[in-house]
Every structure is written in structure tokens, then in C-alpha cells.
């Protein structure tokens, strides 16, 4: 009996040793376990700053971006700033970008509205500052990634919603800005959705030149040319508001349906008043957050593709992040109205 007791104690001691060994192996850090010690996570410093460079910051559209950018910085524990001209002034925007580079931030997000920004994007990257493009993309630049909407999807979602509202049939006019890639891709999305409904016919495309007054005039002309028109779609907010105004003045509210783009307060108010049928909303506040998250993860949480990604000249992580597309009508309108109040600077 004494021998059995001693034997049992030895077995229990061996089991305990094995369990302890397994536990210590399981708690080893990923870097140590893989041999990629150089890729371990680095905490953000208290003075780490990220800068969003834009233009047209006076537009209500960018309120959600400003809010989301600030919120993202608070969530990740880093400093954020938003710079650039209030108007569509690309020279001033390039100057603001140069000033941002001089501050040597941890990363820059830029509204890549025109190819003229490519040289300054490359300048930042060559200086060791990662850049993410947002809303628009410049894939020929040295940008790290693009975060934004897939323009085709914006049109496709709007087209499907309008087709449902029309019962799958009717004549439709598209108000857009022909020749600008972003809006051409949205138009393609609308046409793809309409092609699934043999009863829907696109009878005309009007050029709004991104101006509400012009959009109203063009929409009125289309209504005169096509008195049996069933609906308008706008590939931007000016097209939607222009069409809605023309329909109201013609006394055809409810008879001619209209789907707009974006969630500006005037667009939402038109939905509330029953003049607009609905609008397609980009995932704007979250877009700013994900742009910052891509930069933050690049700086602090690169997966160990190699033992030293920087020296190996390799990148990890996404190069394109497409955001969600949502549709606003009277069923969810109030939530967006309340958010617009929240976003006011």
C-alpha cells in the first residue's frame, strides 16, 4: 500500500508538470511563438497625431466626416485634426497637405478629389507618412489604401428601391454630372438595377453641373418633354433636390417619384414633406473611422508576413475598404434627422 501511495504521488507530480508546461506554451506571445519579434504590437503615444485633409469643408455633407474623425481619435486614443479650405480650392488644399506633411503626423487621410493631389500624396509617403484616400481614390499614387463607397453600389441600391416603388415599370430620367467618373459609375449602377425590370425605361440623362438651380431647370425641361415620366433619380444631392423642386412646382408630387443621393438636411426634409421618395446614404461617419483604423493598424498591428515587413518592402492589410450603402425613407428618417443635429460642429 505504501508503494502504491508513493507511485500515485509521482504520477500526480508528472501530470502537474506537464500541465504547467502546456500552460506556459499557450501563453507565449504570438511574436515569440512565430519568431517574428519585430512585428509585435506597439502602443500609441500620447502625442500621436493623424490629419484629415479635405476641401469644401463648409458643406453639410462633411459634418458627419468631421464628427466620425474626431470620434475615431477618441476611440483609439490618438490626436486628430481636420484641415483644408472651406471651398473647392485645390491649390489651397495642396498647400494644406504640405503643411500637414511638415507636422510629421503618424498618418494622413485625404479626400482624393482630383489627380492634382497625386504628387503631394507621394511626397508624404516618401517622407515616411502613410496616406489613406477617402471618398475618392487615386490608385496610381503611393497611397496605402482607399476607404469609401463603391460608386456602382450607390446607384444599384437606389435603382432597386425606386424599381420597387414603381412596381417595376415606368419611364425614368437620370440627373447626373456626365463625364465625371464617380457619377458615371453611379449611373451605371442605376442602369444595372433597372435592367432587371423590363418595364422600366431610361428616357433621358440630364446634366446638373452639380448646381441646384441648373438641376431644377433641367428637370423642368425633362418633365415637359416627357409628360408621362414616372420618376427621377439624382446621382448627387443637387440632382435629387432639383428634381423634387421641379416636381413640386409642376404639381406632380406623388405622381412622379424621386430618389436622391446623400443625407443632407434639405434632402431629409424633402422626404419628410413627402416630396422625395427616398435617398441613398453613404456610410460617412464610419468611413472616417475606418480610414483612421487602417492607418492605426498599419502603424501598430501589422501582421508578421515576414520577420521585418518594412525591411522586406512588403505591406499587410487591406488596400480597399468598401463601406456599407443604406437607403433612407420615411420608415427610418427620424434617426438620420437626429444624427444630423448631432453632427453639427
C-alpha positions in Angstrom: 0.0 0.0 0.0 2.9 2.3 0.8 4.4 1.7 -2.6 1.2 2.4 -4.4 0.8 5.7 -2.5 4.4 6.8 -3.5 3.7 5.8 -7.1 0.5 7.8 -7.2 2.3 10.9 -5.8 5.0 10.6 -8.6 2.3 10.3 -11.3 0.4 13.3 -10.0 3.6 15.4 -9.9 4.4 14.4 -13.5 0.9 15.4 -14.6 1.2 18.8 -12.8 4.5 19.4 -14.6 3.0 18.6 -18.0 0.0 20.9 -17.4 2.3 23.8 -16.3 4.4 23.3 -19.4 1.4 23.3 -21.7 0.1 26.4 -20.0 3.3 28.3 -20.4 3.4 27.4 -24.1 -0.1 28.6 -24.6 0.6 32.0 -23.0 3.6 32.7 -25.2 3.2 35.9 -27.2 2.5 35.5 -30.9 5.7 37.2 -31.8 7.8 34.9 -29.7 6.0 31.8 -30.9 6.4 32.6 -34.6 9.9 34.1 -34.3 8.6 37.4 -35.7 9.7 39.5 -32.7 10.0 42.6 -34.8 6.2 42.7 -35.6 4.8 42.9 -32.1 2.2 45.5 -31.4 3.3 49.0 -30.4 1.1 51.2 -28.2 0.2 54.6 -29.4 2.0 57.5 -27.8 0.1 60.4 -26.2 1.2 62.9 -28.9 0.5 60.7 -31.9 -1.5 62.7 -34.4 -3.4 61.9 -37.6 -4.6 64.6 -40.0 -7.6 64.6 -42.4 -7.0 66.9 -45.4 -10.1 67.9 -47.4 -11.8 70.7 -49.3 -15.4 72.0 -49.3 -15.5 71.6 -45.6 -18.3 74.2 -45.5 -20.7 71.7 -47.0 -23.0 69.9 -44.5 -22.0 66.6 -46.2 -18.7 66.8 -44.4 -20.2 67.3 -40.9 -20.5 63.6 -40.5 -16.9 63.0 -41.6 -15.6 65.6 -39.1 -17.7 64.0 -36.3 -16.6 60.5 -37.2 -12.9 61.6 -37.5 -13.0 63.1 -34.0 -14.9 60.2 -32.6 -12.3 57.7 -34.1 -9.5 59.6 -32.4 -11.2 59.4 -29.1 -11.9 55.6 -29.5 -8.3 54.9 -30.5 -6.7 57.3 -28.0 -4.9 59.5 -30.6 -5.0 63.1 -31.6 -6.9 64.0 -34.8 -7.2 67.2 -36.8 -9.2 68.3 -39.8 -7.7 70.8 -42.3 -8.2 72.3 -45.7 -10.1 75.1 -47.5 -13.9 75.6 -46.9 -14.4 75.9 -50.7 -13.4 73.8 -53.7 -9.9 75.2 -53.9 -7.4 72.6 -54.9 -4.4 74.9 -54.7 -5.3 75.7 -51.1 -5.9 72.0 -50.5 -2.4 71.1 -51.7 -1.0 73.9 -49.5 -2.8 72.4 -46.5 -1.5 69.0 -47.4 2.1 70.4 -47.5 1.6 71.9 -44.1 0.3 68.6 -42.8 3.4 66.8 -44.0 5.6 69.4 -42.2 4.0 68.4 -38.9 5.2 64.8 -39.4 2.0 63.2 -38.3 1.6 59.4 -37.9 -0.7 59.3 -40.9 -2.8 61.4 -43.3 -6.3 60.8 -44.7 -7.1 62.8 -47.8 -10.3 63.4 -49.9 -8.8 62.4 -53.2 -11.0 64.5 -55.3 -8.6 65.2 -58.3 -5.3 63.7 -59.7 -3.6 67.0 -58.9 -3.2 65.6 -55.4 -1.0 62.6 -56.5 2.4 64.4 -56.2 1.7 65.6 -52.7 0.4 62.2 -51.7 3.7 60.6 -53.0 5.7 63.3 -51.2 4.1 62.3 -47.9 4.7 58.6 -48.4 8.3 59.2 -49.5 8.7 61.1 -46.2 7.6 58.0 -44.3 4.0 59.2 -43.7 1.3 56.6 -44.7 -1.7 58.1 -46.6 -5.2 56.7 -47.0 -7.6 58.2 -49.6 -11.2 58.6 -48.7 -14.5 59.2 -50.7 -12.5 59.4 -54.0 -9.4 57.3 -54.9 -6.1 57.9 -56.7 -4.9 54.3 -57.2 -1.9 55.5 -59.3 -0.5 57.3 -56.2 1.5 55.7 -53.4 -1.5 55.7 -51.1 -1.7 52.9 -48.6 -5.4 52.2 -49.1 -8.7 53.6 -50.2 -11.7 53.8 -47.9 -15.1 54.7 -49.3 -18.2 53.8 -51.2 -18.3 51.6 -54.2 -19.9 54.1 -56.5 -21.7 51.4 -58.6 -23.4 50.1 -55.4 -24.8 53.5 -54.5 -26.6 53.6 -57.8 -27.6 50.0 -57.8 -29.2 50.2 -54.3 -31.1 53.4 -55.3 -32.2 51.8 -58.6 -33.6 48.7 -56.8 -35.5 50.8 -54.3 -37.0 53.0 -57.0 -38.0 50.0 -59.1 -39.8 48.6 -56.1 -41.6 51.9 -55.6 -42.7 51.9 -59.3 -43.9 48.4 -59.3 -41.3 47.5 -61.9 -42.5 49.8 -64.7 -42.3 53.4 -65.9 -40.2 56.0 -67.6 -37.2 57.3 -65.6 -34.9 60.2 -66.1 -31.4 60.4 -64.5 -29.9 63.7 -63.3 -26.2 63.4 -63.1 -22.8 65.0 -63.9 -21.8 63.1 -67.1 -18.1 62.7 -67.7 -17.1 62.6 -64.0 -16.1 59.0 -63.2 -17.7 58.9 -59.7 -21.1 59.9 -61.1 -20.8 57.8 -64.3 -20.3 54.7 -62.0 -23.4 55.6 -60.0 -25.4 56.0 -63.3 -24.1 52.5 -64.3 -25.4 51.1 -61.0 -28.8 52.6 -61.6 -28.9 51.2 -65.1 -27.9 47.8 -63.9 -30.7 47.8 -61.4 -33.3 49.0 -64.0 -32.2 46.3 -66.5 -33.7 43.7 -64.2 -37.1 45.2 -64.8 -38.2 45.1 -68.4 -40.9 47.6 -67.7 -38.5 50.4 -66.7 -37.1 52.6 -69.4 -34.5 55.4 -69.0 -35.7 58.1 -71.4 -33.1 60.9 -70.7 -30.0 61.8 -68.8 -29.7 65.5 -67.7 -26.5 67.3 -66.7 -27.0 69.3 -63.4 -23.4 70.5 -63.3 -23.6 69.9 -59.6 -25.8 73.1 -59.2 -29.3 73.0 -57.7 -30.6 75.9 -59.9 -29.4 74.1 -63.0 -30.8 70.9 -61.8 -34.3 72.5 -61.4 -34.2 73.9 -64.9 -33.0 70.6 -66.4 -35.7 68.7 -64.5 -38.5 71.1 -65.7 -37.4 70.6 -69.3 -37.5 66.8 -68.9 -41.0 67.0 -67.5 -42.1 69.0 -70.5 -40.5 66.6 -72.9 -41.9 63.5 -71.1 -45.3 64.3 -69.5 -45.7 60.7 -68.7 -42.5 60.5 -66.7 -42.8 58.2 -63.7 -39.6 59.1 -61.8 -36.3 60.9 -61.4 -33.1 59.7 -59.8 -30.2 62.0 -58.8 -26.7 60.8 -58.6 -25.9 63.6 -56.1 -27.9 65.7 -53.7 -28.3 68.6 -56.1 -29.9 66.4 -58.7 -32.4 65.0 -56.2 -33.4 68.4 -54.8 -33.6 69.9 -58.3 -35.9 67.1 -59.4 -38.0 67.3 -56.3 -38.4 71.1 -56.7 -39.4 70.7 -60.3 -42.0 68.0 -59.5 -43.5 70.1 -56.7 -43.8 73.2 -58.9 -45.4 71.1 -61.6 -48.0 69.8 -59.1 -46.9 66.2 -59.6 -45.9 65.3 -56.1 -46.7 61.6 -55.6 -47.3 61.2 -59.3 -43.6 61.4 -60.2 -41.3 59.7 -57.7 -37.8 60.9 -56.9 -34.7 59.2 -55.3 -31.8 61.4 -54.3 -28.3 60.8 -53.0 -26.8 61.6 -49.6 -28.4 62.7 -46.3 -28.2 66.5 -46.3 -30.8 68.2 -44.2 -32.6 69.6 -47.2 -32.9 66.2 -48.7 -34.2 64.7 -45.5 -36.7 67.5 -45.1 -38.0 66.8 -48.6 -38.5 63.2 -47.7 -40.4 64.2 -44.5 -42.6 66.6 -46.6 -43.4 63.7 -49.0 -41.7 65.4 -52.0 -38.8 63.0 -52.2 -39.4 59.2 -52.2 -36.1 58.4 -50.6 -32.3 58.9 -50.8 -29.2 56.7 -50.8 -26.8 57.3 -47.9 -23.1 56.7 -47.7 -21.6 55.3 -44.5 -20.0 58.7 -43.9 -19.2 58.8 -40.2 -18.0 55.3 -40.1 -15.9 55.9 -43.3 -13.7 58.4 -41.4 -13.4 55.9 -38.5 -12.2 53.1 -40.8 -9.8 55.3 -42.6 -8.1 56.1 -39.3 -8.3 52.5 -38.2 -6.4 51.4 -41.4 -3.6 53.9 -40.6 -3.5 53.0 -36.9 -3.3 49.3 -37.6 -0.6 49.9 -40.2 1.4 51.7 -37.5 0.7 49.4 -34.6 -0.7 46.0 -35.6 0.9 44.8 -38.8 0.7 41.0 -39.1 4.1 39.3 -39.4 4.1 38.5 -43.1 7.9 38.4 -42.7 10.3 38.8 -39.8 10.6 42.5 -40.7 7.9 43.8 -43.1 9.5 47.3 -43.5 12.9 45.9 -44.4 11.4 43.3 -46.7 9.5 46.0 -48.5 6.1 44.3 -48.1 2.7 45.6 -46.9 0.0 43.9 -45.0 -3.7 44.8 -44.6 -6.4 46.0 -46.9 -5.8 48.2 -49.9 -9.5 48.9 -50.5 -12.3 49.1 -47.8 -15.8 49.5 -49.3 -18.3 50.9 -46.8 -22.0 50.0 -46.4 -24.7 51.5 -48.5 -28.0 52.5 -46.9 -31.4 53.8 -48.0 -33.4 56.4 -46.2 -37.2 56.8 -46.5 -39.9 57.7 -44.0 -39.5 54.4 -42.1 -36.1 55.3 -40.8 -35.9 59.1 -41.5 -36.0 60.3 -37.9 -32.8 58.5 -36.9 -30.9 60.3 -39.6 -32.5 63.7 -38.8 -31.4 63.3 -35.2 -27.9 62.3 -36.3 -27.6 65.4 -38.5 -28.2 67.5 -35.4 -25.6 65.5 -33.5 -23.0 66.2 -36.3 -23.3 69.9 -36.2 -19.9 71.3 -35.3 
